Amino acid sequence: MTTLIQNLRYGLRVLTKNPGFTTVAVLTLSLGIRANTAIFSVVYGALLRHVYEFPDNTVNGSKSGRAFSHANPRSSEFGESRCMLCSNE
């Protein structure tokens, strides 16, 4: 814990000695955080929101050679047609 406090004091001392560097560092961090927030807002709005609103419409791919299956299958909904698609027999 003492090394953390020493490191924080040293960091503050260096930042106060060089205000130009401090300004550039703070502006760079704020720009990066804003850009990251904007990108993830667009990705969520365009791609992910639909997945969270309608989880029953998602599709899982299988590497076992079987056909794609529904993420939350209900046997009463799919009946025999699902068995024919997913079986390897």
Helices and strands as residue ranges (DSSP letters): H 2-17, H 19-43, I 44-48, H 49-53, G 55-57, E 59-60, E 69-70, H 75-86
